[in-house]
Amino acid sequence: MRILQVFNRYLERGGEEMSVERISNVLSSRHQVFHCYFDSAMWAAEKSLGNALMQVAQIFHNPDSIARFRRHVAAARPDLLLFHNIFPVGSAGVLREALKMDIPVFQLVHNFRPFSVNGYLWGGDRLLPQGLKKNFLPEVLAGSWQDSRVKTAVYAAVLYSMHASGLFKRVDGWLAISRFMRDTFVQAGLDPAKVHVLKHSWDPRPELPDESMGEGPPTLVFLGRLTEAKGVVTLLEAWRLAADRVPDARLCIGGLGPMEEFVRREAAALPRCDYLGFVGGRDKDELLARCSAMVVPSVWWEALGLVAYEAYDFGKPVLAADGGGLAETVVPDQTGWLHRPGDAAQLAEQMVEVLRNPAEASRRGGEGRRWLLANTRREDWLDEFERIAGEAVGRRA
């Protein structure tokens, strides 16, 4: 197939953009993949009132982005349009234009859009699931998008208008990265026949790292964006409760985000708690190789939790919140531990268990590695993608 991916890059590179790139690489092994990308940075530097008012209008309908999209379609002559995020620069107009063409349109579900302005059903330090009933007012009042009630209100109006005009119902297929996301979107009103589960694939390390890389004190690791939604407060409180019971162990926190100063200050006041800032490349590999387990204490509904894939790739178990897609990726008593979201006391008990029982942690990490190898093969992902998308392409042929 000839596939055109459509994506609006965010101001900060994150997990969704890396997933878009991974999907492109996997698809390219069997198909011709083309790209129509927009970039939020195109608007970020334009601060004048006139530009701000123009952007308000263009998030509904951006003529320049639509023209760019048409040029890419004409050049690629795609059999399939694969949409990811299209806001803010791409605009609702790009999807509207795509649905006028005699080409199947598929939307990959990375997060909760189109039922959430910021994609997370989150604002004001709490879950805001009202968007699943197309009630965006709680997110507007919380200023959930770019910390602005005005910007959130504009974006909410765009999403509401797209629902009201039936745009989303005309999309040929939705590819959800977990059963949880599929069920959530179906409950929110999408046609269940159009919503398919297609979990991310993974290219595993050919072998586990050398055992010498794992030398050092027992260590728990958190890697992620430093936000309330990621459970940072729960993580720190759990370590406060656990640290004195495992006096030879450490907690290492890696990541950036709006809570960076809070984490830096709290980590300095806790025993053997290290805030490392951004961790990547070989430093990240070494950290994962020597840790006892990965901690994923998210209090929002993670769509899947690729960080668990990373832990399994190194043969490490995961201590995760029992919510969203994480509950499908982490298997209690097999590949890790699940705790009630936000329950610092339960997480602390699991931290102690991991650190006091390295043999059990190693066993569950090994099971995680086997789970990864069995459930994330790119060939299986491609076969399932071709089955789902091929039916839609065949109907248009």
VOFILUM-939178 format. One record per residue (C-alpha): residue number from 1; z, y, x. Coordinates in steps of 0.001 Angstrom, whole numbers, plus 500000, padded with zeros to 6 digits. Last residue first. Example, Ala and Ser with C-alpha at 12.3 -4.5 7.8 and 13.67 -1.06 7.14 Angstrom:
residues 2
   dofi        w        v        u
      2   507140   498940   513670
      1   507800   495500   512300
END
This chain:
residues 397
   dofi        w        v        u
    397   495041   499777   489119
    396   497857   501592   487299
    395   499604   498399   486109
    394   499202   496879   489575
    393   500965   499835   491194
    392   503922   499410   488853
    391   504152   495669   489488
    390   503775   496185   493215
    389   506731   498574   493285
    388   509271   495971   492190
    387   507848   492942   494010
    386   506900   494983   497065
    385   510404   496422   497320
    384   511898   492940   496965
    383   509714   491485   499719
    382   510370   494493   501937
    381   514144   494182   501580
    380   513967   490437   502280
    379   511929   491078   505432
    378   514354   493822   506480
    377   517238   491352   506484
    376   520406   492903   505051
    375   522252   490069   503301
    374   522501   487108   505691
    373   522859   488925   509017
    372   525318   491421   507534
    371   527446   488734   505886
    370   527590   486804   509189
    369   528797   489950   510980
    368   531364   490532   508253
    367   532590   486950   508577
    366   533090   487576   512291
    365   535052   490715   511484
    364   537183   488716   509062
    363   538036   486206   511789
    362   538717   488941   514358
    361   541106   490707   511994
    360   542835   487400   511345
    359   543257   486779   515091
    358   544367   490370   515656
    357   547369   489959   513349
    356   549791   492817   513981
    355   547090   495508   513971
    354   545315   494241   510881
    353   548527   493661   508907
    352   549892   497082   509865
    351   546724   498815   508707
    350   546828   496805   505473
    349   550372   497979   504757
    348   549323   501572   505474
    347   546390   501245   503052
    346   548794   500176   500316
    345   551059   503148   500998
    344   548162   505605   501206
    343   546868   504733   497727
    342   544021   507260   497298
    341   541487   504666   496217
    340   543285   501339   495594
    339   542954   499227   498716
    338   540343   496683   499803
    337   540617   494534   502943
    336   537970   493035   505198
    335   535101   490591   505599
    334   536585   487488   503961
    333   540014   487978   502395
    332   538592   490853   500339
    331   534779   491204   500490
    330   533569   494630   501651
    329   529982   495494   500665
    328   530206   495147   496893
    327   533526   497021   496580
    326   532092   499694   498856
    325   529408   500401   496245
    324   531793   502403   494098
    323   535511   501807   494429
    322   538065   499587   496140
    321   538754   501817   499133
    320   537950   500163   502434
    319   539657   498502   505395
    318   536666   497000   507222
    317   536413   494076   509633
    316   534692   494313   513025
    315   531930   492072   514367
    314   530062   494953   515982
    313   527277   494927   513396
    312   529989   494410   510788
    311   531401   497849   511597
    310   528015   499525   511321
    309   527282   497816   508003
    308   530648   499088   506736
    307   529561   502618   507694
    306   526613   502053   505368
    305   528932   502595   502409
    304   527002   501836   499209
    303   526989   504684   496670
    302   530503   505714   497656
    301   532462   506666   494537
    300   534922   509340   495603
    299   538337   508566   497095
    298   536874   507248   500336
    297   539302   505338   502578
    296   536782   503739   504976
    295   538819   502389   507930
    294   537026   500380   510626
    293   538859   497562   512407
    292   540376   496372   515703
    291   538484   498854   517879
    290   536999   498094   521306
    289   533362   497607   520370
    288   533394   500342   517740
    287   534609   502958   520221
    286   532203   501737   522903
    285   529254   501982   520535
    284   530302   505453   519410
    283   530553   506691   522976
    282   527168   505072   523713
    281   525441   507236   521113
    280   527578   509297   518779
    279   531043   510699   518153
    278   531563   514178   516691
    277   535123   515406   517025
    276   537517   512993   518745
    275   540740   513476   516780
    274   543260   511103   518304
    273   546373   509781   516537
    272   548951   508170   518806
    271   551943   509620   516941
    270   551132   512298   514361
    269   551470   516070   514907
    268   548242   516425   516899
    267   546386   514462   514232
    266   547579   516894   511551
    265   546294   519955   513412
    264   542908   518491   514330
    263   542496   517047   510845
    262   543206   520406   509198
    261   540872   522167   511625
    260   538054   519719   510851
    259   538492   519746   507081
    258   535118   521438   506420
    257   533201   518807   508353
    256   532822   516922   511604
    255   533427   513321   512557
    254   535473   510861   514574
    253   539076   509852   513958
    252   540864   507419   516290
    251   544103   505758   515155
    250   546190   504107   517880
    249   548375   501043   518340
    248   551297   500155   520665
    247   554033   501340   518306
    246   552814   499337   515271
    245   555622   499919   512741
    244   556058   503555   513791
    243   552384   504285   513031
    242   552202   502837   509528
    241   553565   505516   507181
    240   552066   508450   509107
    239   548866   506411   509442
    238   548662   506066   505659
    237   549194   509820   505240
    236   546378   510557   507686
    235   543923   508221   505971
    234   544847   509353   502441
    233   544233   512993   503450
    232   540854   512062   504978
    231   539760   510159   501886
    230   536022   510750   502222
    229   536071   512956   499112
    228   538582   515314   500705
    227   536113   516036   503486
    226   535740   515276   507192
    225   532357   513582   507317
    224   532599   510100   508699
    223   533932   507736   511344
    222   537470   506367   511006
    221   538646   503910   513658
    220   541719   501703   514023
    219   542818   500779   517527
    218   544796   498004   519210
    217   545183   499124   522855
    216   542335   498561   525319
    215   539629   496024   526149
    214   536780   495598   523678
    213   534020   496596   526082
    212   535021   493632   528276
    211   534007   491296   525460
    210   530353   492216   525956
    209   528850   493574   522770
    208   527839   491242   519899
    207   524270   490040   519947
    206   520770   491121   518886
    205   522275   494230   517273
    204   521414   494270   513611
    203   518431   495989   511989
    202   519773   496845   508553
    201   518387   496788   505020
    200   519636   499087   502312
    199   520349   497637   498892
    198   517544   497546   496353
    197   518905   497252   492822
    196   516415   498202   490105
    195   516478   500793   487305
    194   513338   500864   485146
    193   514191   498067   482708
    192   517658   499577   482318
    191   516109   502754   480833
    190   518270   505636   482053
    189   521093   506881   479819
    188   524193   507551   481911
    187   525302   503939   481416
    186   522039   502880   483077
    185   522701   505263   485965
    184   526219   503918   486498
    183   525103   500284   486289
    182   522401   500856   488895
    181   524780   502754   491174
    180   527391   499984   490986
    179   524735   497348   491607
    178   524019   499093   494897
    177   521196   501030   496619
    176   519523   501983   493352
    175   515709   502124   493231
    174   514583   503981   490118
    173   511157   503263   488642
    172   508242   504760   486747
    171   509712   508258   486329
    170   508923   509449   482783
    169   512564   509353   481644
    168   513450   511771   484436
    167   511034   514413   483197
    166   512216   514264   479564
    165   512146   518038   478998
    164   515873   518150   478266
    163   516723   516126   481369
    162   514683   518412   483607
    161   516152   521484   481912
    160   519693   520194   482530
    159   518928   519560   486190
    158   517538   523071   486681
    157   520405   524687   484771
    156   522888   522798   486958
    155   521138   524149   490065
    154   521505   527697   488771
    153   525137   527158   487790
    152   525941   525649   491195
    151   524399   528644   492933
    150   526485   531040   490814
    149   529681   529012   491134
    148   529320   528967   494913
    147   530990   526629   497410
    146   527560   525351   498573
    145   527323   523189   495448
    144   530663   522261   493840
    143   531562   525739   492666
    142   534478   524129   490799
    141   533603   525926   487559
    140   529967   524844   487958
    139   530987   521251   488691
    138   533116   521165   485534
    137   530253   522740   483516
    136   527674   520096   484442
    135   527927   518126   481205
    134   524907   515830   481326
    133   526962   512831   480155
    132   526972   511416   483698
    131   527780   514967   484746
    130   531240   514508   483243
    129   532124   512261   486191
    128   533923   515046   488074
    127   535955   513270   490758
    126   538541   515425   492464
    125   539102   517906   495301
    124   537783   520911   493326
    123   534396   519235   493077
    122   532868   515767   493058
    121   530219   513925   491094
    120   528698   513327   494554
    119   525120   514588   494282
    118   526035   518252   494586
    117   524719   519098   491126
    116   525486   515712   489632
    115   523642   513575   487098
    114   520199   513841   488713
    113   521573   513131   491309
    112   524384   510654   491812
    111   523633   509483   495367
    110   520958   507707   497421
    109   518933   506613   494379
    108   515299   506183   495463
    107   512952   507656   492881
    106   509634   505936   492185
    105   506488   507623   490886
    104   503396   505526   490094
    103   500142   507469   490608
    102   497865   508780   487842
    101   499007   512316   488503
    100   500807   514518   485978
     99   504141   512945   486957
     98   503701   514207   490502
     97   503326   517812   489312
     96   506608   517649   487349
     95   508302   516111   490376
     94   507049   518964   492559
     93   507947   521576   489950
     92   511612   520597   490015
     91   511784   522318   493370
     90   510722   521288   496888
     89   512872   524021   498440
     88   516191   523174   496743
     87   515977   520335   496219
     86   513489   517441   496407
     85   515810   514551   497381
     84   514149   511118   497625
     83   510800   510423   496000
     82   508464   507520   496756
     81   504943   508197   495446
     80   502791   505057   495297
     79   499126   504156   495763
     78   498713   507198   497973
     77   495507   509158   498704
     76   497154   510445   501905
     75   495129   513650   502369
     74   494891   514622   498696
     73   498524   513731   498105
     72   499604   515786   501117
     71   497585   518778   499945
     70   499047   518503   496436
     69   502575   518476   497859
     68   501910   521629   499877
     67   500552   523362   496766
     66   503662   522316   494846
     65   505884   523590   497655
     64   504129   526957   497686
     63   504255   527254   493885
     62   508042   526627   493762
     61   509105   525932   490179
     60   512729   525569   489074
     59   514226   526051   492566
     58   511615   528774   492882
     57   513182   531117   490341
     56   516579   531146   492038
     55   514808   531329   495394
     54   513075   534545   494364
     53   516418   536084   493383
     52   517896   535178   496780
     51   514834   536504   498580
     50   515154   539857   496848
     49   518897   540011   497489
     48   518301   539503   501229
     47   519685   536494   503090
     46   516596   534522   504154
     45   517988   532425   507016
     44   518946   529485   504794
     43   515646   529350   502939
     42   513410   527505   505414
     41   516532   525665   506641
     40   516393   523703   503394
     39   513347   521845   504729
     38   510496   520262   502811
     37   508869   516967   503744
     36   505688   515303   502503
     35   505401   512114   504505
     34   502893   509284   504835
     33   503501   505541   505084
     32   500798   502916   505507
     31   502267   499518   504726
     30   503651   496389   506387
     29   505830   497484   509329
     28   505624   501066   508091
     27   507913   500230   505171
     26   510770   499468   507561
     25   510263   502638   509585
     24   510022   504816   506479
     23   513130   503232   505016
     22   515022   503933   508247
     21   513887   507571   508236
     20   514997   508046   504634
     19   518304   506354   505470
     18   518857   508734   508382
     17   518186   511655   506036
     16   520670   510256   503524
     15   523352   509694   506140
     14   523415   513235   507414
     13   521466   516014   509079
     12   522971   519321   508048
     11   520884   521959   506274
     10   519389   519203   504123
      9   515853   517859   504385
      8   513781   517842   501196
      7   511989   514518   500821
      6   508759   513086   499429
      5   507526   509756   500837
      4   503830   508975   500303
      3   502992   505262   500257
      2   499599   503641   500894
      1   500000   500000   500000
END
